[in-house]
Amino acid sequence: MRGISSRTRTSRRAGELAAVLALSLGYAGVASAAQSFTMVQNHSGENFLSNWTFYSGVDLNTTGNVFFETQQEAQQEQLTFLNSDGNFVVKVDNTTDGTGNSTFGRSSVKMLSAYTITEGNLVLFDAVHMPFGCSVWPAFWSQGQNWPDDGEIDIIEGVNQQAENKISLHTLDGCTHPDNSSSSSIETGELVSTDCFNQTNGNQGCIVQVPGNSYGESFSSSGGGVYALNWNSSGLYMWFFPRGSIPSDLPTSTPNPDGWGLPVAAYPKSSCNTDQFIKAQTLILDITICGNFAGAADVFTTTGCSGVCTDLVANPQNYDDAFFEISYIRVFSQGGAAGGTVSGGGTSTTGADGSSSTSGSGGIYSLISGGSLLALAILGLGMTFVAV
């Protein structure tokens, strides 16, 4: 696995100071100009599935006890559907009894965007419910074409009965989050770990924990909210807004994060050069069960559960709350420079069983802008491969 050498402590601390100054000017609303965005993707209502692909097969990434269905199968089995409130539901099967089947894997869904996001993009994720429960591991995240070389962004991720979301990056060696001496000046979340290198602490990643009703049951019972990732020329910045605190401009066609205050998580380019460590990213929405994070014995028992994770898989009643209910996922672009693309009919994703599934509609379009231009993503879950 290729590695990249770390910066010296002196240059890193100097960069962190520069990042703090930049953030205080940009996100505190000082001397900042209104930003102009064009919506390039709107996943909502009956068009929610446009420009997604469905991965079909076993869970090779995280060894979960699921079988990911094709788009056709997921729709037939009511694992994806538009509900009476106009929200789109993505869920785990909660009707099949797997008792007595030692190889049983519960049906679920893994969706990948048929386009990539990168610097200069805005993606919004608004949900009223996210999956939770013992053994449940949902994520809304992104990944480059080659992992870990091209990086991973976990926007929303949690397991079991975890109460708060954990945002993180996973990269090659050399990408870090500023330490505690400056983190409180650039973000409102709680810094958990600073090294994003995928070989540090079992691929823990550089984690910022989101306070409040940011994940699982508490998120869902309080009406949900919006997650945002702003990928601009100075780094990656993420927000979480509970339902009653969403900025008035955010749901409109002209969102402007300059007025949103400090992000909940900030990864300035001075400590993690996104040009080097985070390449074009595919958005991913999935729900797995158990696996090497939710099912790890120490994680399972410290996130509100008892016993053995895999003992829960066969009983469908354990998965009544294992669903996303999503108002929209939107992608915006600023500047219109050439960049990420949507292929003509979506791309085909083949699982371990050799099956494939596509979803998408035509046309190549731009997602990138450079210089000081902004990217933003409001999402729902990111994926860590091992226990934190």
RAKATA-V306337 format. One record per helix or strand of 3 or more residues. SS is the DSSP state (alpha for helix, beta for strand). FROM is the first residue (numbers start at 0). LEN is the number of residues. Records with the same first field share a line. If there is no record, write none. Layout:
SS->FROM-LEN / FROM-LEN
This chain:
alpha->8-18 / 44-3 / 70-6 / 179-7 / 215-6 / 242-3 / 256-3 / 273-4 / 290-4 / 296-6 / 308-4 / 315-4
beta->37-6 / 51-3 / 65-3 / 79-3 / 87-4 / 105-3 / 109-8 / 120-9 / 135-8 / 151-6 / 165-6 / 205-4 / 224-8 / 234-8 / 264-4 / 280-9 / 322-11
